[in-house]
Amino acid sequence: MKRCADAVFNQILGVGPTDRFAKHPQILEDLKQEARERGLWNLFLAKGHYAEGAGYSNLEYGLMAEQLGKSQIVSEVMNCAAPDTGNMEVLAKYGTQSQKQQWLAPLLDGKIRSAFLMTEPNIASSDATNIQLQIVREGNEYVLNGSKWWSSGAGDPRCELDIVMGKTDPSNPSPHKQQSVLLVPARTPGITVHRMLSVFGYDDAPHGHGHISFDNVRVPLSSIVLGEGRGFEIIQGRLARIHEPKIKPFGKLLHEHGLVLRQAAQARIGIDSARLVEDAKSALKEIAEAKVLVPDMLQRVIDDVIQIYGAEGISQDTPLAYMWACARTMRMVDGPDEVHLLQLGRTESKRIGFVQDRLERQKQLQGECFRKYGVENVDPLYMGWTSQTKPKL
Ligand SMILES: Cc1cc2nc3c(=O)[nH]c(=O)nc-3n(C[C@H](O)[C@H](O)[C@H](O)COP(=O)(O)OP(=O)(O)OC[C@H]3O[C@@H](n4cnc5c(N)ncnc54)[C@H](O)[C@@H]3O)c2cc1C
């Protein structure tokens, strides 16, 4: 059964219909039960750091994770699936006893799932200092207003917890003290999951990636993790991203970044050279060259543009993912690259006789020339250097 579990899981989810996000295939629960009985549970919480974990080192877990990656569902089956793993680490590391009891215990038990909400639409979210979601303290509550997207796990019917990052102190002179992290029950009034984003056209059901809004969402003050202004510190720990405080990548427009300029220059060279090859497509050789070079260039340029757009570039909100798929397809539809390369290689190899004749003729001409001017000891391969003056190569 284990070998075909992925297939069964996908068959139950089905294709196309939106209720893919409402389903929770029973095979998951059956395998979870078996994994627990065999001690294959919560393997990710590292030894020496978390009392709640199975006690493996990072290296040991890394080797296991390599195996887990071979199946679509086994990480969840062993309660080692993202984003719950990172979220459990946040709770284990920074949570109060009561936060742990409310959220960590059911997560460790595999009873609920969770989401981590940092990224925002139209905000360069790889720089956490840009995050805009507003968190305002009112009496003994926090009130949240704003939008999030790419909230992985938000589509799962068992997602009960949103770990939300926002700004409690937007005017703090230190940009790294403005953010806080709150534990927000996913069904709190005012939270709307508007839609699920696609990844190159795939919905990643049932966990998915949600586009969510917060409209006067109220949670008690006890929902804060670690304290006001500690959000940056928490997400640094969770995402292990490089957030060097001195560098402000988005203090400049993207086109002012050297790396992006370089990509733009390379794209221009690629496009223009592809155009030159396309222009010359009267001969068989140039046609084969164009058929390899143009789709390859197109795919690379679109890939770079996707990267520059960030996650939006792979979603349904731009045509880029579709364009990338078309460009990739182009490397097949008009005959695969390999066939054109083979043809080009053969055409090139047919030139061997011609090139040898040219070299021979050149040698003769050179010999004649040297004789005319009375130069001795000529080695024609070195274009006229004598054996005494031949450079050491
Ligand atoms: C499948 C998927 C799942 C995700 N799950 C989650 C989730 O669960 N929770 C969540 O909060 N977010 C999630 N994200 C969002 C992800 O973390 C962001 O997309 C990522 O941090 C980049 O942010 P951005 O998309 O806003 O791009 P931006 O920050 O706008 O960056 C766009 C591009 O700018 C360039 N760039 C960025 N920094 C630099 C620099 N220092 N120098 C030069 N160029 C630079 C890069 O080319 C980059 O790709 C997910 C994304 C995907 C695709």
PDBQT file of the ligand as one rigid body, heavy atoms in Angstrom, charges set to zero:
ROOT
HETATM    1  C1  LIG A 401       5.259  27.926  -3.630  1.00  0.00    +0.000 C 
HETATM    2  C2  LIG A 401       5.500  29.071  -2.707  1.00  0.00    +0.000 A 
HETATM    3  C3  LIG A 401       5.181  28.954  -1.371  1.00  0.00    +0.000 A 
HETATM    4  C4  LIG A 401       5.361  30.033  -0.505  1.00  0.00    +0.000 A 
HETATM    5  N1  LIG A 401       4.958  29.912   0.802  1.00  0.00    +0.000 NA
HETATM    6  C5  LIG A 401       4.994  30.995   1.605  1.00  0.00    +0.000 A 
HETATM    7  C6  LIG A 401       4.446  30.932   2.931  1.00  0.00    +0.000 A 
HETATM    8  O1  LIG A 401       3.976  29.894   3.386  1.00  0.00    +0.000 OA
HETATM    9  N2  LIG A 401       4.423  32.066   3.672  1.00  0.00    +0.000 N 
HETATM   10  C7  LIG A 401       4.935  33.248   3.197  1.00  0.00    +0.000 A 
HETATM   11  O2  LIG A 401       4.897  34.250   3.921  1.00  0.00    +0.000 OA
HETATM   12  N3  LIG A 401       5.476  33.339   1.951  1.00  0.00    +0.000 NA
HETATM   13  C8  LIG A 401       5.513  32.237   1.141  1.00  0.00    +0.000 A 
HETATM   14  N4  LIG A 401       6.011  32.323  -0.130  1.00  0.00    +0.000 N 
HETATM   15  C9  LIG A 401       6.525  33.591  -0.628  1.00  0.00    +0.000 C 
HETATM   16  C10 LIG A 401       8.039  33.683  -0.692  1.00  0.00    +0.000 C 
HETATM   17  O3  LIG A 401       8.596  33.636   0.591  1.00  0.00    +0.000 OA
HETATM   18  C11 LIG A 401       8.337  35.006  -1.429  1.00  0.00    +0.000 C 
HETATM   19  O4  LIG A 401       7.874  34.855  -2.757  1.00  0.00    +0.000 OA
HETATM   20  C12 LIG A 401       9.807  35.345  -1.436  1.00  0.00    +0.000 C 
HETATM   21  O5  LIG A 401      10.225  35.731  -0.147  1.00  0.00    +0.000 OA
HETATM   22  C13 LIG A 401      10.083  36.520  -2.393  1.00  0.00    +0.000 C 
HETATM   23  O6  LIG A 401       9.265  37.594  -2.114  1.00  0.00    +0.000 OA
HETATM   24  P1  LIG A 401       8.449  38.296  -3.300  1.00  0.00    +0.000 P 
HETATM   25  O7  LIG A 401       7.715  37.254  -4.060  1.00  0.00    +0.000 OA
HETATM   26  O8  LIG A 401       7.657  39.406  -2.694  1.00  0.00    +0.000 OA
HETATM   27  O9  LIG A 401       9.547  38.835  -4.286  1.00  0.00    +0.000 OA
HETATM   28  P2  LIG A 401      10.423  40.196  -4.119  1.00  0.00    +0.000 P 
HETATM   29  O10 LIG A 401      10.837  40.390  -2.700  1.00  0.00    +0.000 OA
HETATM   30  O11 LIG A 401       9.622  41.260  -4.802  1.00  0.00    +0.000 OA
HETATM   31  O12 LIG A 401      11.662  39.817  -4.954  1.00  0.00    +0.000 OA
HETATM   32  C14 LIG A 401      11.600  39.712  -6.376  1.00  0.00    +0.000 C 
HETATM   33  C15 LIG A 401      12.965  39.464  -6.951  1.00  0.00    +0.000 C 
HETATM   34  O13 LIG A 401      13.825  40.535  -6.627  1.00  0.00    +0.000 OA
HETATM   35  C16 LIG A 401      15.165  40.070  -6.658  1.00  0.00    +0.000 C 
HETATM   36  N5  LIG A 401      15.838  40.335  -5.386  1.00  0.00    +0.000 N 
HETATM   37  C17 LIG A 401      15.388  40.137  -4.133  1.00  0.00    +0.000 A 
HETATM   38  N6  LIG A 401      16.310  40.449  -3.225  1.00  0.00    +0.000 NA
HETATM   39  C18 LIG A 401      17.384  40.869  -3.923  1.00  0.00    +0.000 A 
HETATM   40  C19 LIG A 401      18.669  41.341  -3.568  1.00  0.00    +0.000 A 
HETATM   41  N7  LIG A 401      19.045  41.404  -2.283  1.00  0.00    +0.000 N 
HETATM   42  N8  LIG A 401      19.523  41.701  -4.560  1.00  0.00    +0.000 NA
HETATM   43  C20 LIG A 401      19.163  41.600  -5.867  1.00  0.00    +0.000 A 
HETATM   44  N9  LIG A 401      17.971  41.147  -6.261  1.00  0.00    +0.000 NA
HETATM   45  C21 LIG A 401      17.098  40.794  -5.302  1.00  0.00    +0.000 A 
HETATM   46  C22 LIG A 401      15.118  38.553  -6.885  1.00  0.00    +0.000 C 
HETATM   47  O14 LIG A 401      15.259  38.284  -8.257  1.00  0.00    +0.000 OA
HETATM   48  C23 LIG A 401      13.709  38.253  -6.444  1.00  0.00    +0.000 C 
HETATM   49  O15 LIG A 401      13.232  37.037  -6.978  1.00  0.00    +0.000 OA
HETATM   50  C24 LIG A 401       5.897  31.242  -0.999  1.00  0.00    +0.000 A 
HETATM   51  C25 LIG A 401       6.264  31.358  -2.342  1.00  0.00    +0.000 A 
HETATM   52  C26 LIG A 401       6.064  30.280  -3.187  1.00  0.00    +0.000 A 
HETATM   53  C27 LIG A 401       6.420  30.418  -4.631  1.00  0.00    +0.000 C 
ENDROOT
TORSDOF 0
